[in-house]
Amino acid sequence: MAHKYKLTYLGVRGRGESTMMLLAAHGEEYEDYRVDLDKAQEETRKSPQGTLPYLTIDGNTTVAQWMAINRYFAREFSMYGQTNLEALFIDEIVDTCVTLLEQAEKASAIRDENKKKEAVKTFTHEIAHKYLRFLESSIVSRVGEKETGFAVGSKLSLADIMIFNVIETGRLEGELVEYPRVTVSREKVLENERIAMWLKIRP
Ligand SMILES: N[C@@H](CCC(=O)N[C@@H](CS)C(=O)NCC(=O)O)C(=O)O
């Protein structure tokens, strides 16, 4: 049975972005409910864990935790590998991206402007490279005889979407010279027509 989805998130490009890209890739219709920053507190009271994003299924089931929601959609849309082993490889990449995103958030949350500038510089030129290297070698070590360009297996998966997301959120587009496979995985996301369309019209 097809479900009716409503995704509640802030009107910013943050955690919810990768979920929306999964939904776009599958051509899934859903209610994209954005909350103004000044109304966020009111909205978080309706969330099961007091956080955004959260997902409402069929009007009565609410679910928190962004990555749980992403993994659900990836499974529903066959974007979580074709075997458990592929799913494991995808998870390794996804969790590396989450760690990297947490580091980006940590740097940008610093209030003191000078300290923040320093932290963002360290993130971009040091921390990010440690994890980009992990992502690159993760992809390299799983590439079989048939190189597809996708991070894992022969089709677009949650891994490619999270790689795209972490590069965008961390503003790492200019840091990819040493990571050809990460670069190609990101390009595969951009080549997806539905995602490309979504990227043009997203708020
Ligand atoms: N682990 C949660 C954390 C979500 C989270 O912290 N969201 C922020 C907005 S990006 C939030 O709702 N903050 C309000 C709060 O924690 O009270 C997830 O990944 O969904």
The ligand as a Tripos MOL2 file, in Angstrom:
@<TRIPOS>MOLECULE
LIG
   20    19     1     0     0
SMALL
NO_CHARGES

@<TRIPOS>ATOM
      1 N1         19.7050   13.3710   15.8820 N.3       1 LIG1
      2 C1         18.6350   14.2050   15.3840 C.3       1 LIG1
      3 C2         18.9950   15.6460   15.6600 C.3       1 LIG1
      4 C3         18.1250   16.6150   14.9250 C.3       1 LIG1
      5 C4         18.3710   18.0370   15.3670 C.2       1 LIG1
      6 O1         19.1340   18.3280   16.3110 O.2       1 LIG1
      7 N2         17.6960   18.9460   14.6920 N.am      1 LIG1
      8 C5         17.7820   20.3460   15.0440 C.3       1 LIG1
      9 C6         17.4650   21.2070   13.8400 C.3       1 LIG1
     10 S1         18.6140   20.9230   12.5130 S.3       1 LIG1
     11 C7         16.7390   20.5890   16.1020 C.2       1 LIG1
     12 O2         15.6110   20.1600   15.9700 O.2       1 LIG1
     13 N3         17.1010   21.2860   17.1520 N.am      1 LIG1
     14 C8         16.1600   21.6520   18.1790 C.3       1 LIG1
     15 C9         16.4070   20.9250   19.4570 C.2       1 LIG1
     16 O3         17.2480   20.0030   19.5030 O.co2     1 LIG1
     17 O4         15.7410   21.3040   20.4250 O.co2     1 LIG1
     18 C10        18.4310   13.9520   13.8950 C.2       1 LIG1
     19 O5         19.4440   13.6710   13.2130 O.co2     1 LIG1
     20 O6         17.3140   14.0030   13.3970 O.co2     1 LIG1
@<TRIPOS>BOND
     1     1     2 1
     2     2     3 1
     3     2    18 1
     4     3     4 1
     5     4     5 1
     6     5     6 2
     7     5     7 1
     8     7     8 1
     9     8     9 1
    10     8    11 1
    11     9    10 1
    12    11    12 2
    13    11    13 1
    14    13    14 1
    15    14    15 1
    16    15    16 2
    17    15    17 1
    18    18    19 2
    19    18    20 1
@<TRIPOS>SUBSTRUCTURE
     1 LIG1         1 GROUP 0 **** ****
